[in-house]
Structure formats: C-alpha cells, structure tokens
Amino acid sequence: MKPLLYISVLLLTVCSFAQHNGHTGKVVGNISSGEERLPFVSIYVKGTTIGTTSDQEGNYELNVPEGAQTIVVSYIGYSTQEQAVSVGHRAVTLNFDLDEDVFGLDQVVISATKNEINRREAPVLVTVTNAKTLEKVKAATLIDGLNFQPGLRTETKCQNCGFSQIRINGLGGAYSQILVNSRPVFGSLNGIYGLEQIPANMIKQIEVTRGGGSAIFGANAIAGTINIITKDPFENQFEVSSKVGFINGEETDAQLNFNTTFVSDDINKGITFFGMYRDRNGYDHNDDGFTEIPDLKNLNFGFKSFYRINDRKKFTAEFNTSSEFRRGGDNIDQSPLQAFIAEQIDTKIVGGGLTYDLFTPNYYNKFSFYGNAQGTRSDNYYGAEMDPLGFGLTKDFTLVSGMQHTAKFDEFVGGAMELTSGVEYRLSDISEVRENPLVAPVDQDVTTFGIFTQVDWKITEKLKFLTGVRGEFFESNLQENNLFILNPRASLLYNITDCWSFRTGYAQGFRAPQFFSEDVHSEIITGEVRDIKLADNLKEERSHSFIGSLEYMYQQDARQLVLTFEGFYTRINDPFVYEDRDVDANGLAFKEKINGDAVTVNGINIEAKYSPNATLSFQLGATLQNSYFSEFYEPEDGISTNEILRTPQVYGNGLISYSPNAFWDFNLTGVYTGRMFVPHLEGFISQTVLEETPGLFDIGINAARTFKVGSDFQMQIQGGVKNIFNSYQDDFDMTLDRDPNYIYGPQLPTTVFFGIKFGNGLF
C-alpha cells in the first residue's frame, strides 16, 4: 500500500495554488446570428464556471476577473466562438455573430481527456450523436440512436426477451465501457436490457471513442467507450410528446414523454425533469404463436440539477428510476406456467449521483469529487414446458466514487499543458439465484481501485501530445489472487492545416476473469436451461490497440464538409470464449468460459458529412473490417470456426435531412447490416450449422410539421415509416423447438408511426 499512498499524496500536491487579486470587471454585449438575436445563449469565461445567458433580446452582462481572459459563447445548433479580451475597471463591449453549426464541429466533448474540450482540439477522435440527430432518426431509447456512427452496430440476440447489445468495431458488448455522465455506473445486469431503458429525451449527446483512446476510463474499454451525456438545465421550458407505432400493421408500440426545466433568474440554480412511459405489444412475425419481439412496458423518471455557490464552486445532482416488465415466448398474456416457452423479466432500477466541482481562486486548478450508485432488482422467469422451477432473482449493485484534479500550466517546455490525475473506487455486487436447485447460484463481489494520471501537452499551435496511465487494483471473491494491472495510452494530434487533422494513438486494455452480463443471462436452448461456468484456470484478457485517423473539416458560413478516415487494429490475448460441455455433476448441460487463442480485429471506418446550407444535410458512415481468432475454436457443439461470430465485414448508416424552414422537417434514414456468420442450433432444424445471413438494408422516412400556438407555445405533428421495404429476417425458427438466439438484422419489420408534441422550445 505504500506506493498507493505515495501516488495519492502526489496527486493532491502536484501543483501550487496562486492567489487571484479578487478584482473584477464587466463584459457586456449582444449575441445574434445575422438579423436574428439569440436568447438563452451560454456565455462563460474559458476555464472557469463563471457564466451567464443572454436575455430574450440576446443581450448579456458578465462579471469577469481583471486581466487577460477568453470569453466563450456556446449555443446548441451554432458554432462555438471565442474572443480574447483584456478586462479592467471599465466595461468592455463584446458582440458575437454566430454561424449555424449543422454537424457540431465546435461542440464540447468530455470523453477524449476526461475534461471538457473543443472536439477540434482533442488528441483522441471523438464522434458525437447529439439530441438533434436522435430527434431526426425518431429514436425512442438509447439503442435506436447508436447505429448512426461509424464502427457502431446494435443487435438483438434473443427472440424471447429481446436482449440487445452494442458492438464497437466488431467486438461484443462486454468489450465496451458504457458511461453515464463519464461515470462507469452502468452495471453488468443493465448491459443486458439497459440500452432500451434509457429514454432518448434525457440524452444531450452520445460521445464515442473507439479503440486505443479509451484506456483512461478503466477496465472493459478494450473496444472503446460510449459516454451518455444527459441534458443539463439550460432554460425555462417544457415539452410533452406522444407517439404510437404499428409493427407490421399488427401490434402497437405507444410512448409518452415529457421534459421540463426550471432555471433561476441569476442562473445559479436549475433542474430538469424527464420521464417516459412505453407500452409495446409482443409481436409474432411468422404466426407460430411465439414472439419475435417481446411485450414491453417501461416507466422511467429522473432529474438533473445544479447549484452554483459562486463562480468557483458548483454542486450537480442526478437521479433516475426505471420500472420495466418484458415478456416473450408463447401465451404472453398468461402466467409463465401456462406457456411452453417463457422469458419474463420484471426489473426495478434506482440510481443517482452527486458531484462537487471546485476551482482555486486563479482558476488554474480544478477538483471534482463524485459519488454515484445504482441498484437493480430483476424478478424473472426463464423456463420451458411449464417448468415450475424457472423462476429466479437477480440483483446488481454498483457504487462509484472518486476524485479528479486538473491543473493548467500556461508555460511548459515551450508550450502549454494540462495535467489530470485522480483516484476511483468501484464496487460491483451481482447475484443470481434460481429456483432450479441444479443451476448453481452466482454471487460475485468485485472491487476495483483505479489510479490514473494524464498529460495533455500542447507542444505548438499545431501539435498536441496526450499520454497517460491507469493502474487498477482488482479483487473478487471468486478469484484467489488479486490483480494489479497497468494500462498506458498515448495519442498525438497534428493539425496539418486549418482543415486537415491527423491523429494516432496506442493503448493497452484488460478484462478481468469474472461474470459479465452475457453470463448471468440464462439461455433457453431447445427447451432446456443451459448454465455458464468459469474455468478454474481462467485468467484476464489483455489487449493492444492501435488507431489512426485523418479528418478534413471545412466551414464557410453555413456550408460544412467533414470527411473522416479511421484505421484500427486491436489484438486481444487470452480472450474469453465459451465451449459446450456435455453435462455437469447434476446432469445439467452447460457452457464453460475459457481462455481462447488470440483475437485480431482490424479495419477502417469512413464518415462523410456535407451541408450546403442550414436547410439540407447529408451523412454517410461505413465500416469495413476483419475479425478472427488465430486458431479455430468451437463456439457451439458441431461448429468449428476462427471467425468472430455475428460480425459482418461491411456495415454502415446514412441520414439525409431537409428543413426548408422552421416549420417543416424531412428525414431519410438508412442502416445496412452486411452478411455475417451466425450459429443456428439444432431443435427446429435437424443439426447445428453455421449460417451465413443475407445483407439487410433498413430504410426509413419521417416528416414533421410545427405550428405556432399563441405567442409562446408550439405544436408539432409527425409521422413516418421505419424499414419501408420490410428488410427483416425471414427464416426464424418456429414452435417449441426453436433456437431463440438465431436472430439477426433490423430490430423491427415495417413500422408506421404517428406522433404529436407540444411545448415552448420546439424551434
């Protein structure tokens, strides 16, 4: 523990704290875009919490410490602007004329360095899906919006329960670190169903780092990180919406959402509430009496608030609760004991967190102290042929707490530098008990203590170097030996010109030997429960990731063009694989998790965005990749392959948006899933085979018309069709003997939907 104590003290004493003289001056001005004056624009002093917003006429007034300062103006949908100013005793007038920013070229991201930074200046490539894009693709929950970034692909893995996951660069969901407001509080159990339990109306933006840029966030970030940034209290407004979809003209999917925000006149206090209720009927695509899409009822509520004590001290609090019921199989309106196959999950989630941010008087040092917790309880039934022993209880509790310190140095070896260091404690307690005494219970406690430090060095105006290391102390009640694993990373940004940027990076990663979300999900295979066991000699996975990108960003007035070319290479040593075992001592069939031969994933991500003006935009993303084991293995009895299964070599997305004015909005969406290999187990078919699935192209279209209702409110009517050409799997297994995991392609068949929205912030 001596090295740990030494490093902790070092993190707290790494910088000296100069004192500010306390004198302030005043900056005043107006914010506009052409002839239009912009209300509720965020204006702040760079590197501090000092800020305000413009009034209804776009005017603002800001008290600023004397001396050289940089004033930043940020507004959703417009390019961020900065102006340097020298503040003295007299008021300084500073006006801003903002350009529309269709693609968010200047948006602020957190996932690159664990600090807020303009995306252009980030040494690690971060791609973003913002709330505006989620609205254009008519996303109901998080999972609906994740397909619209290169390298990302969502998939459903079970006809009975609708278990879904997100893949980054072809690697399975367990290789991605899902963060909520930069905290790893997304528990293992929530990795199964949680992607559908986060409503889109609570999300400000989804930040994704792929490959080697993610090691600073800790374990399980081998493929990358998905950082869900929730909406902040921004301005006083409210919005309520309702939407209903008709799945293949047969079953309904109804949703009701609301958002409301209150902010004090002095901008020192604010709170935003959000809620969602969803009721989706189960859907049977091939009329065999068994669902392909489970019945789903979800109620979600939460809030996020802040209290600014002064310009240097700020509290942020958040809370979320979710109640979800899902049921798949046959006879879904009856008790599970009256069904031949039933998967029924009743989940309750409660979580929240508190963050305290503190700047020193000179604003060169920032401390963040945080604590987050999330508890999940799942009463469930996984059974076949009216099995009375199919009931079970799964619990998951996650606790995260830590401290982060960031110090800024204006002069460092000829340039400037930010040093970020911190400590983080994480507790994960997951348990599962089945009524069936033959199924061994899971009782896993995992404790990790992470120490990280990172240098973001601006060597010149064109060159930045980022390097850091994170050490993880890992302890589990299922492992005899504790682990200490060191994960370094390094990234380089070179701005070749004002438009061209080159990034490259390397990182190590790891996954500890433990149960993950896919392990505690009991499987129904040809009418029998199948268990998962950890091999006695199971050891951790280790990875080496290399990534490089070339990006072109051009903007002239409202015209924007973005071209991104990203190459990636990841090698994973001792990866976890599953092999079939005949039966255990109790006569129950099971899979054993063992270490396999090395895995290699490599390929390129391509993204192109073009907007000739503020009314029209085009977006296209594609991934071409290879993913394979160095040797053949047997993922299922009777199948031998070296492929990473369920991973197409080609997949992509597209979005075309046209908004001729503030009242009309038209969108055309597309998601392509290429050919891939998927195991198909015997039961309905005579023997287990490895199927090559066809390529499927999901195309959708939607439109919205907004009307003024009085002087302050608006109403919007919207409608559209998802998967117009019904590009949907057509070879599902049928009846009791089906393989429910033989499922691939788009989540929905052709679905027509209509909706209405009412509020005071629709345009």
KAHU-V168123 format. One record per pair of residues at least 24 apart in sequence whose ideal C-beta (glycine too) atoms are under 6 Angstrom apart, sorted by the first residue. I is the first residue (numbers start at 0). J is the second residue. D is the distance in Angstrom with one decimal. If there is no record, write none. Layout:
BEGIN
i:j:d
I:J:D
I:J:D
END
This chain:
BEGIN
i:j:d
6:450:5.4
10:404:6.0
10:420:4.2
14:364:5.5
14:406:3.9
16:359:4.7
16:364:5.9
17:361:4.6
18:360:5.4
19:360:4.2
19:361:4.8
22:65:4.6
23:62:4.9
23:64:5.5
24:63:5.7
24:65:5.2
24:86:3.8
24:87:5.5
25:62:5.9
25:90:4.3
26:61:4.8
26:63:5.2
26:91:5.0
26:93:5.4
27:60:4.9
27:90:5.6
27:92:5.7
28:92:5.5
28:93:4.4
28:94:4.5
29:57:5.1
29:58:5.4
29:94:5.0
30:57:4.6
30:95:5.0
31:57:5.5
31:96:5.6
32:97:4.8
39:234:4.1
40:74:4.5
41:73:4.7
42:72:5.4
43:71:5.6
44:68:5.4
45:69:4.0
45:71:5.0
46:362:5.4
47:362:4.6
48:310:5.7
48:313:5.4
49:310:4.3
51:266:5.6
52:266:5.8
78:105:4.9
79:105:3.9
99:557:5.0
99:613:4.4
101:559:5.5
101:610:4.2
101:616:5.1
102:559:5.5
102:561:5.7
102:608:5.0
103:127:6.0
103:129:5.8
104:552:5.6
108:206:5.3
109:181:5.6
110:206:4.1
110:208:5.1
110:224:5.9
110:226:4.4
112:455:5.4
113:419:5.8
114:405:5.7
122:463:4.9
122:465:3.9
122:490:4.3
122:492:4.1
123:208:5.7
123:212:3.5
123:490:5.1
124:502:5.3
124:548:4.9
125:206:5.4
125:208:5.5
126:207:5.1
127:204:5.3
127:206:5.5
128:205:4.4
129:204:4.4
130:203:5.8
133:199:4.7
135:656:5.5
135:666:4.6
136:668:5.2
137:701:5.4
138:199:4.2
139:254:5.7
140:195:4.9
140:197:6.0
140:198:5.7
140:199:5.9
141:194:5.3
141:197:4.1
142:194:4.0
142:195:5.5
146:652:5.5
146:670:4.8
147:652:5.0
148:207:5.6
149:604:3.8
149:606:4.7
149:620:3.8
149:622:5.6
150:209:5.1
150:604:4.5
150:622:5.2
152:650:5.4
155:742:5.6
155:746:5.5
156:740:5.9
157:739:5.3
157:740:6.0
158:291:5.1
158:739:4.3
158:742:5.3
159:327:3.8
159:328:5.2
159:342:3.9
159:739:4.8
160:293:5.7
160:327:5.3
160:342:4.2
161:293:4.5
162:191:5.4
163:194:5.4
167:209:5.7
167:222:3.9
167:223:4.4
168:209:5.8
168:222:5.7
168:567:5.5
168:600:5.8
169:600:5.3
169:624:5.3
169:626:4.3
169:646:4.3
170:222:3.9
173:515:4.6
174:221:4.6
174:222:4.0
175:222:4.9
175:223:5.9
175:225:6.0
176:216:5.3
176:219:5.1
176:220:3.7
176:224:4.6
177:225:5.0
178:224:6.0
178:226:4.4
179:227:5.1
180:229:6.0
181:226:5.9
182:371:4.7
182:399:5.3
183:399:5.9
184:371:4.5
184:373:5.0
184:397:5.4
184:399:5.3
186:373:5.8
186:375:5.8
186:395:4.3
186:397:4.2
187:395:5.9
187:429:5.3
187:515:5.7
187:516:4.8
188:375:5.1
188:393:6.0
188:395:3.8
190:516:3.4
191:516:4.8
191:520:5.4
196:321:5.0
196:323:5.9
198:275:3.8
198:299:5.4
200:256:4.6
200:258:5.6
200:273:5.6
201:229:5.3
201:273:4.3
203:228:4.7
203:229:6.0
203:230:4.5
204:228:5.0
210:544:4.6
210:546:4.0
210:567:4.6
211:504:4.6
211:505:5.3
211:506:3.6
211:544:3.6
211:546:4.7
212:490:5.9
212:504:5.3
214:486:4.5
214:488:4.2
214:506:3.8
214:508:5.5
215:451:5.7
215:453:5.9
215:467:5.3
215:469:5.6
217:449:5.4
218:471:5.9
218:509:6.0
219:510:5.6
220:508:5.9
221:508:4.0
221:542:4.5
229:303:5.5
230:271:5.7
232:260:5.1
232:262:5.2
232:269:2.9
232:270:5.6
232:271:4.5
235:261:6.0
235:262:5.7
236:260:5.5
236:759:5.2
236:760:3.9
237:758:5.6
238:758:3.3
239:757:5.6
240:756:3.9
241:755:5.7
242:752:5.9
242:754:3.4
244:750:4.8
244:752:3.7
245:751:5.0
246:282:4.9
246:750:5.1
247:748:4.4
247:749:5.7
250:280:3.9
250:282:4.6
251:280:5.5
252:279:4.1
253:278:4.9
267:307:4.4
268:306:5.4
269:305:5.6
270:302:5.8
270:304:3.8
271:303:5.5
272:302:4.8
273:301:5.8
274:300:4.6
275:299:4.5
281:331:4.9
285:731:5.3
285:733:5.9
287:733:4.0
287:734:5.3
288:329:4.8
289:329:4.9
290:327:4.5
291:731:5.9
293:325:4.9
293:326:5.9
293:327:3.4
294:326:4.7
294:331:5.1
295:325:4.8
296:324:4.7
297:323:4.4
298:322:4.7
311:358:4.1
312:357:5.5
313:356:4.7
314:355:5.6
315:354:4.4
316:353:5.3
317:351:5.8
317:352:5.3
318:351:4.0
319:350:5.3
320:349:4.9
321:348:4.3
322:347:5.5
335:380:4.3
336:385:5.2
339:384:5.7
339:735:4.8
340:383:5.1
340:523:6.0
341:380:5.8
341:382:5.9
342:381:5.4
343:380:4.4
344:377:5.7
344:379:4.6
345:378:4.6
346:377:4.7
347:376:4.9
348:375:4.9
349:374:5.4
363:407:4.8
364:406:5.1
365:405:4.7
366:404:5.4
367:403:4.6
368:402:5.2
370:400:4.2
371:399:4.7
372:398:4.9
373:397:5.0
381:521:4.2
383:523:5.7
383:526:4.1
384:526:5.9
388:434:4.5
388:435:4.0
390:434:4.6
391:433:4.2
392:432:5.4
393:431:4.4
394:430:5.1
395:429:4.7
396:428:4.5
397:427:5.3
398:426:4.3
399:425:5.0
400:424:5.2
414:457:4.9
414:458:4.7
415:457:4.5
416:456:4.8
417:455:4.3
418:454:5.7
419:453:4.7
420:452:4.1
421:451:5.8
422:450:5.5
423:449:4.4
424:448:5.5
431:519:5.1
437:585:4.2
437:587:4.7
438:530:5.5
441:514:5.7
441:519:5.7
443:477:5.6
443:514:5.2
444:476:4.7
445:475:4.8
445:513:5.8
446:474:4.7
447:471:5.5
447:473:5.3
448:472:4.3
461:494:4.5
462:493:5.5
463:492:4.3
464:491:5.6
465:490:4.4
473:511:5.0
475:513:5.7
484:509:5.0
498:551:5.6
498:552:5.9
498:553:5.2
499:551:5.6
500:550:4.8
501:549:5.5
502:548:4.8
503:547:4.2
504:546:5.2
505:545:5.4
506:544:5.1
507:543:6.0
508:542:4.3
509:539:5.3
509:541:5.4
510:540:4.4
511:539:5.2
512:537:4.2
512:538:5.9
512:539:5.7
523:739:6.0
525:682:3.7
525:736:5.7
529:588:5.2
530:587:5.7
530:589:4.0
531:590:5.4
532:589:5.5
532:591:5.2
533:592:5.2
534:591:5.5
534:593:4.5
538:573:5.9
540:571:5.7
540:573:5.5
540:574:5.4
541:572:4.8
542:569:5.9
542:571:4.6
543:570:5.2
544:569:4.5
557:612:5.1
557:613:4.4
558:611:5.7
559:610:4.6
560:609:5.2
561:608:4.2
562:607:5.5
563:606:4.3
564:605:5.9
565:604:4.2
566:603:5.1
568:601:4.4
569:600:4.7
570:599:5.3
571:598:4.3
572:597:5.3
574:598:4.7
576:632:5.6
578:633:5.8
579:636:4.2
595:632:5.4
596:628:5.3
596:629:4.6
596:630:4.1
597:629:4.6
598:628:5.5
600:626:4.5
601:625:5.7
614:658:5.4
614:659:5.5
615:657:5.2
616:656:4.8
617:655:5.5
618:654:4.3
619:653:4.8
620:651:5.5
620:652:4.9
621:651:3.6
622:650:5.5
623:649:5.6
635:678:4.8
635:687:5.6
637:687:4.1
638:678:5.7
638:689:5.0
642:676:5.3
644:676:5.5
645:675:6.0
645:677:5.7
646:675:5.8
647:673:3.4
647:674:6.0
647:675:4.1
648:673:6.0
649:673:3.8
661:762:4.4
662:705:5.0
663:704:6.0
664:703:4.5
665:702:5.0
666:701:5.2
667:700:5.3
668:699:4.5
669:698:4.9
670:697:4.6
671:696:5.0
672:744:5.6
677:743:5.3
679:741:4.8
680:738:4.2
682:736:3.9
682:738:5.6
683:732:3.9
683:736:4.7
683:737:4.8
692:743:4.9
695:726:4.5
695:744:4.3
696:726:5.3
697:722:4.8
697:726:5.5
697:745:4.1
698:723:5.2
705:761:5.4
705:762:5.8
711:759:5.3
712:759:5.2
713:761:4.1
714:757:5.1
715:756:4.2
715:761:5.4
716:755:5.6
717:754:4.7
718:753:4.5
719:752:6.0
720:751:5.3
721:747:5.7
721:750:4.4
722:747:5.7
722:748:6.0
722:749:5.1
725:749:4.4
END
